[in-house]
Amino acid sequence: MTEHSGPGEYSLKKERTFVQVFLLFACLSLAHSVHNAWFIFSGETTLHPPVKGTFVYHLFEPSPDGIYAPDAYRIAIPTIGRTLVLALHADRFWVAAGLDFLFSIVALSLLYRLAVDGLPVEGGTGKRLLIVALFLAWIQFPLAWIVPWQRPETTPNAMYVAIALFCLVKGRESNAWNLLLIAATVFQGFVRADIAFILGAALFLTALTGKMDTMAPRSSLLLKGAAIAGIAGVIQLYLQIVRFPHLHYWPYAPMIQLPTNLKPRNAVSFVIDLLPFLALALYCVVRRVSLKPLEGVIVVASVLYFCLWAVVGVLGEVRIFVPFLLALSVVAARVTADALYGLRIPASEL
C-alpha cells in the first residue's frame, strides 16, 4: 500500500480522508440526536413524573429511589460525566452528546480499518472501494438503535470492542498493543464488564479450534482470551461482593428476562434490527462461507452475547447489542462484497 499516488493511481490517503469525513458527519448527527433525546426525556419526566416504582434512568445522577443492580456496577461513564459537568460547568446533555461523539468516532474509525486493512490497493481498488461502501452502509443499521432507550455506556462499549479487536490484529507487531488491550479491558470492567468477559471467552473458544494461527500462535491467543475474561470477571466480582455487597435488582425488573422476551410484543424491535444480519447469517450457512480468524471471533462473541442478552436483558432494548452489531458490520461488508464478486477477498491479517 502507498499513502501517496500519482495521477490516475488510487490514493489511500484520499480514501481514509473521505471515510473519516463521512464518519464525522455520521457521529455529529448521532451526537445531536443524543442531546435532543436526553433533553426531551428530562422535560417529559419533569412535566409528567413517572408512577412511583417505575424505573427511570437519571443521566450522570444517582436515582432518588436508591441504587440497584446492575446499573450500580457501571460506574466509569457516570463518574466521567459528572466530573466533566462540574469541571466545565456544562449542561449534562451536551456532555453526554460530546462523549458519545468521541466514543463513536473512535469505534467506527477502528472498525473501518479492520474492514479494509490488508486489502490490496494497486490492482484491487474495485473490491476495496466496494467494501468501504458496504461497511458505511451496514453501520447505519446499528447506529439507528443507539438513541432509543439510550444509555451513556453504549458507545464506550462499542469503542472497547473496536479497540480490543484492533489490538488483537496488531498484537504481533508490538507489545504496546497488548498493553493497550489490557488497559482498555480494565477500564471496560468499570463500564460494563460483561462485554469484555464475553469477548475474552469468545477469543479463548475460537483459539481452541486451532484456526487462528495466521493471527498469532494459539498459546498467545488462549492467554489473551483468558486474561481478558479473567480481568473482567475479577472486576465484576469486586463490584458485586466488595464495592456494592448485597445489592438487589430493581423490584419490577427481575434479573431473568427470558420469559418477558418470549412475548411477541417485546421481540418486534429485535427482529427488525437483526433481520439484515440474520439474512447474512443464513447466506453464510447456505453458501458455507469460510470466515477468517478475526471474523470468527466477532461472530462467536456476538452469538455468546446474544444468548446472554436474551436471558438477562430486554430484547426490545437493541442498544444493548449495538457494540457487537457494529463489529458484525465488518464481517457483513466483507462477506457481501465477496458475494458480489463471487470469491473471498484475501486479507492476510484477517
C-alpha positions as CSV (number, residue, x, y, z in Angstrom):
1,M,0.0,0.0,0.0
2,T,1.1,3.5,-0.7
3,E,0.0,6.6,1.1
4,H,0.6,8.8,-1.9
5,S,0.0,8.1,-5.6
6,G,0.4,9.9,-8.9
7,P,-2.3,10.9,-11.4
8,G,-4.6,8.0,-12.3
9,E,-3.5,5.9,-9.3
10,Y,-5.5,5.0,-6.3
11,S,-4.9,7.2,-3.3
12,L,-5.2,5.5,0.1
13,K,-4.9,8.9,1.8
14,K,-7.9,10.2,-0.1
15,E,-9.9,7.1,0.9
16,R,-9.1,7.5,4.5
17,T,-9.9,11.2,4.4
18,F,-13.2,10.6,2.8
19,V,-14.2,7.8,5.3
20,Q,-13.2,10.0,8.3
21,V,-15.2,12.9,7.0
22,F,-18.2,10.6,6.4
23,L,-17.9,9.2,9.9
24,L,-17.5,12.7,11.3
25,F,-20.9,13.6,9.8
26,A,-22.5,10.4,11.0
27,C,-21.2,10.9,14.5
28,L,-22.2,14.5,14.6
29,S,-25.7,13.5,13.7
30,L,-25.7,10.9,16.4
31,A,-24.5,13.3,19.0
32,H,-27.2,15.8,18.1
33,S,-29.8,13.1,18.4
34,V,-28.4,12.0,21.8
35,H,-28.5,15.6,23.1
36,N,-32.1,16.1,21.9
37,A,-33.3,12.8,23.3
38,W,-31.9,13.4,26.7
39,F,-33.3,16.9,26.8
40,I,-36.8,15.8,25.7
41,F,-36.7,12.8,28.1
42,S,-35.8,15.1,31.0
43,G,-38.5,17.6,30.1
44,E,-41.1,14.9,29.9
45,T,-40.2,13.3,33.2
46,T,-40.3,16.7,34.9
47,L,-43.7,17.6,33.4
48,H,-45.1,14.1,33.8
49,P,-43.4,12.4,36.8
50,P,-43.5,8.6,36.4
51,V,-45.6,6.5,38.6
52,K,-43.8,5.6,41.8
53,G,-41.9,2.3,41.4
54,T,-41.3,2.8,37.7
55,F,-37.7,2.6,36.7
56,V,-36.3,5.9,35.4
57,Y,-32.6,6.3,34.4
58,H,-31.0,9.6,35.6
59,L,-28.2,10.7,33.4
60,F,-24.9,11.1,35.4
61,E,-27.0,11.3,38.6
62,P,-27.9,8.7,41.3
63,S,-31.5,7.6,41.3
64,P,-33.6,9.2,44.1
65,D,-35.1,5.8,44.8
66,G,-31.7,4.3,45.6
67,I,-29.1,2.3,43.6
68,Y,-29.9,-1.1,42.1
69,A,-28.0,-3.7,40.2
70,P,-26.8,-3.9,37.5
71,D,-26.6,-0.1,36.9
72,A,-24.6,0.5,40.1
73,Y,-21.8,-1.7,38.7
74,R,-21.4,0.6,35.6
75,I,-19.6,3.4,37.4
76,A,-17.0,4.6,34.9
77,I,-19.0,6.7,32.5
78,P,-21.3,8.4,35.1
79,T,-18.2,9.3,37.0
80,I,-16.5,10.8,33.9
81,G,-19.8,12.6,33.0
82,R,-20.2,14.2,36.5
83,T,-16.6,15.2,36.5
84,L,-16.9,16.9,33.1
85,V,-20.2,18.6,34.1
86,L,-18.6,20.1,37.2
87,A,-15.2,20.9,35.6
88,L,-16.7,22.6,32.5
89,H,-19.8,24.0,34.2
90,A,-21.6,22.4,31.2
91,D,-25.1,21.1,30.6
92,R,-25.1,17.3,31.2
93,F,-26.9,16.7,28.0
94,W,-24.2,18.4,26.0
95,V,-21.6,16.4,27.9
96,A,-23.4,13.1,27.1
97,A,-23.6,14.1,23.4
98,G,-19.9,15.0,23.4
99,L,-18.8,11.7,25.0
100,D,-21.0,9.7,22.6
101,F,-19.4,11.6,19.6
102,L,-15.9,10.9,20.9
103,F,-16.5,7.2,21.6
104,S,-18.4,6.5,18.4
105,I,-16.0,8.1,16.1
106,V,-13.1,6.2,17.6
107,A,-15.0,2.9,17.4
108,L,-16.1,3.4,13.8
109,S,-12.7,4.6,12.7
110,L,-11.0,1.4,14.1
111,L,-13.8,-0.8,12.6
112,Y,-13.3,0.7,9.2
113,R,-9.6,-0.1,9.4
114,L,-10.4,-3.7,10.4
115,A,-12.7,-3.9,7.4
116,V,-10.1,-2.8,4.8
117,D,-6.6,-3.2,6.3
118,G,-4.7,-6.0,4.4
119,L,-6.6,-5.5,1.2
120,P,-4.6,-4.6,-1.9
121,V,-4.6,-1.1,-3.2
122,E,-2.9,-1.5,-6.6
123,G,-4.9,-3.8,-8.8
124,G,-7.7,-4.3,-6.2
125,T,-9.3,-0.9,-5.9
126,G,-12.7,-2.0,-7.1
127,K,-13.1,-4.6,-4.4
128,R,-11.6,-2.3,-1.8
129,L,-14.0,0.5,-2.6
130,L,-16.9,-1.9,-2.5
131,I,-16.0,-3.0,1.0
132,V,-15.7,0.6,2.1
133,A,-19.1,1.5,0.7
134,L,-20.7,-1.6,2.2
135,F,-19.2,-1.0,5.6
136,L,-20.5,2.6,5.6
137,A,-23.9,1.2,4.6
138,W,-24.0,-1.7,7.2
139,I,-23.2,0.5,10.2
140,Q,-26.3,2.5,9.6
141,F,-28.4,-0.3,10.9
142,P,-26.9,-0.4,14.4
143,L,-26.4,3.4,14.6
144,A,-30.1,3.8,14.3
145,W,-30.7,2.0,17.6
146,I,-28.3,3.9,19.9
147,V,-30.7,6.7,20.8
148,P,-33.9,4.7,21.6
149,W,-33.7,3.6,25.3
150,Q,-30.2,5.2,25.2
151,R,-27.6,4.9,27.9
152,P,-24.2,6.6,28.1
153,E,-22.3,3.3,28.1
154,T,-23.4,2.1,24.7
155,T,-20.8,3.9,22.6
156,P,-18.0,3.3,25.1
157,N,-18.9,-0.4,24.8
158,A,-18.6,-0.2,21.1
159,M,-15.3,1.6,21.4
160,Y,-13.9,-1.1,23.6
161,V,-14.9,-3.9,21.2
162,A,-13.2,-2.0,18.3
163,I,-10.1,-1.3,20.3
164,A,-9.8,-4.9,21.5
165,L,-10.2,-6.3,18.0
166,F,-7.7,-3.9,16.6
167,C,-5.2,-4.7,19.3
168,L,-5.7,-8.5,18.6
169,V,-4.8,-7.8,14.9
170,K,-1.8,-5.6,15.7
171,G,-0.6,-7.5,18.8
172,R,2.1,-9.4,16.9
173,E,3.7,-6.1,15.7
174,S,4.4,-4.7,19.2
175,N,3.7,-5.5,22.8
176,A,2.4,-2.0,23.2
177,W,-0.8,-3.2,21.6
178,N,-1.1,-5.9,24.1
179,L,-0.6,-3.4,27.0
180,L,-3.3,-1.2,25.4
181,L,-5.6,-4.3,25.3
182,I,-5.1,-4.9,29.0
183,A,-5.6,-1.3,29.9
184,A,-8.8,-1.0,27.8
185,T,-10.1,-4.2,29.4
186,V,-9.5,-2.8,32.9
187,F,-11.4,0.4,32.1
188,Q,-14.2,-1.6,30.4
189,G,-14.6,-3.6,33.5
190,F,-16.0,-0.5,35.2
191,V,-18.1,0.5,32.2
192,R,-19.8,-2.9,31.6
193,A,-17.8,-6.0,32.4
194,D,-20.0,-8.5,30.6
195,I,-18.8,-7.1,27.2
196,A,-15.2,-7.7,27.9
197,F,-15.9,-11.1,29.6
198,I,-17.8,-12.4,26.5
199,L,-15.1,-11.1,24.1
200,G,-12.4,-12.8,26.1
201,A,-14.4,-16.0,26.3
202,A,-15.0,-15.9,22.5
203,L,-11.3,-15.4,21.8
204,F,-10.4,-18.3,24.0
205,L,-13.0,-20.6,22.5
206,T,-12.1,-19.6,18.9
207,A,-8.4,-20.1,19.6
208,L,-9.1,-23.7,20.9
209,T,-10.2,-24.6,17.4
210,G,-6.7,-24.0,16.1
211,K,-8.0,-22.0,13.1
212,M,-6.4,-18.7,14.1
213,D,-2.7,-19.5,13.7
214,T,-2.4,-16.8,10.9
215,M,-3.3,-14.1,13.5
216,A,-1.0,-15.3,16.3
217,P,0.2,-18.5,18.0
218,R,-2.5,-20.4,19.7
219,S,-0.9,-20.2,23.1
220,S,-0.8,-16.4,22.8
221,L,-4.4,-16.1,21.8
222,L,-5.5,-18.5,24.6
223,L,-3.6,-16.4,27.1
224,K,-5.1,-13.2,25.8
225,G,-8.6,-14.6,25.9
226,A,-8.2,-15.9,29.4
227,A,-6.7,-12.6,30.6
228,I,-9.5,-10.5,29.1
229,A,-12.2,-12.7,30.6
230,G,-10.3,-13.0,33.9
231,I,-9.8,-9.3,34.3
232,A,-13.5,-8.6,33.5
233,G,-14.6,-11.3,35.9
234,V,-12.5,-10.2,38.8
235,I,-13.7,-6.6,38.4
236,Q,-17.3,-7.7,38.3
237,L,-16.8,-9.8,41.4
238,Y,-15.1,-6.9,43.2
239,L,-18.1,-4.6,42.3
240,Q,-20.7,-7.2,43.4
241,I,-19.0,-8.6,46.5
242,V,-16.8,-5.8,47.8
243,R,-17.9,-2.4,46.5
244,F,-21.7,-3.0,46.4
245,P,-22.4,-6.0,48.5
246,H,-26.0,-7.3,48.9
247,L,-27.3,-5.0,46.1
248,H,-30.7,-6.0,44.7
249,Y,-32.1,-5.7,41.2
250,W,-34.9,-3.2,40.6
251,P,-38.1,-4.6,42.1
252,Y,-40.0,-4.5,38.8
253,A,-37.1,-5.6,36.7
254,P,-36.1,-9.2,37.6
255,M,-32.7,-10.5,36.7
256,I,-34.0,-13.2,34.4
257,Q,-35.8,-11.6,31.4
258,L,-36.2,-14.6,29.2
259,P,-40.0,-15.1,29.8
260,T,-40.6,-11.5,29.0
261,N,-38.5,-11.7,25.9
262,L,-40.5,-14.6,24.6
263,K,-43.6,-12.4,24.3
264,P,-44.2,-11.3,20.6
265,R,-44.6,-7.7,21.5
266,N,-41.1,-7.5,23.0
267,A,-39.5,-9.1,20.0
268,V,-40.5,-6.7,17.3
269,S,-37.6,-4.3,17.7
270,F,-35.1,-7.2,18.0
271,V,-36.4,-8.8,14.8
272,I,-36.4,-5.6,12.8
273,D,-32.8,-4.7,13.8
274,L,-31.3,-8.1,13.4
275,L,-33.1,-9.1,10.2
276,P,-30.3,-7.9,7.9
277,F,-27.7,-9.7,10.0
278,L,-29.9,-12.8,10.2
279,A,-30.2,-12.8,6.4
280,L,-26.5,-12.6,6.1
281,A,-26.0,-15.5,8.6
282,L,-28.5,-17.6,6.5
283,Y,-26.5,-16.8,3.4
284,C,-23.2,-17.8,5.1
285,V,-24.7,-21.1,6.2
286,V,-26.3,-21.9,2.8
287,R,-23.2,-21.0,0.9
288,R,-20.8,-22.4,3.5
289,V,-18.8,-19.2,3.7
290,S,-15.4,-19.7,5.4
291,L,-14.7,-17.0,7.9
292,K,-11.3,-15.6,8.5
293,P,-9.9,-15.7,12.1
294,L,-11.0,-12.2,13.3
295,E,-14.4,-12.6,11.6
296,G,-14.8,-15.9,13.6
297,V,-14.0,-14.1,16.9
298,I,-16.6,-11.4,16.1
299,V,-19.3,-14.0,15.2
300,V,-18.6,-16.2,18.2
301,A,-18.6,-13.2,20.6
302,S,-21.9,-11.9,19.0
303,V,-23.6,-15.3,19.4
304,L,-22.5,-15.6,23.1
305,Y,-23.5,-12.1,23.9
306,F,-26.9,-12.6,22.2
307,C,-27.6,-15.6,24.4
308,L,-26.7,-13.5,27.5
309,W,-28.8,-10.6,26.2
310,A,-31.8,-12.9,25.6
311,V,-31.7,-14.3,29.2
312,V,-30.9,-11.3,31.4
313,G,-31.5,-8.3,29.1
314,V,-34.5,-6.9,27.3
315,L,-34.6,-7.8,23.6
316,G,-36.6,-4.6,22.9
317,E,-33.6,-2.5,24.0
318,V,-31.5,-3.1,20.9
319,R,-28.9,-0.6,22.0
320,I,-27.5,-3.4,24.3
321,F,-26.4,-5.3,21.3
322,V,-25.2,-2.4,19.2
323,P,-21.5,-2.8,20.0
324,F,-21.5,-6.3,18.5
325,L,-23.7,-5.3,15.6
326,L,-21.2,-2.6,14.7
327,A,-18.4,-5.2,14.8
328,L,-20.5,-7.6,12.7
329,S,-20.7,-4.8,10.1
330,V,-17.1,-5.5,9.4
331,V,-17.9,-9.2,8.7
332,A,-21.0,-8.2,6.7
333,A,-19.2,-5.7,4.5
334,R,-16.5,-8.3,3.6
335,V,-18.9,-11.2,3.1
336,T,-21.4,-9.2,1.0
337,A,-18.6,-7.8,-1.1
338,D,-17.3,-11.4,-1.7
339,A,-20.8,-12.5,-2.7
340,L,-21.0,-9.8,-5.3
341,Y,-17.5,-10.7,-6.7
342,G,-18.1,-14.5,-6.2
343,L,-15.0,-15.1,-4.2
344,R,-13.4,-14.5,-0.8
345,I,-11.3,-11.3,-0.8
346,P,-7.8,-12.1,0.5
347,A,-6.6,-10.4,3.7
348,S,-3.5,-11.8,5.4
349,E,-4.2,-10.1,8.7
350,L,-7.9,-11.1,9.0
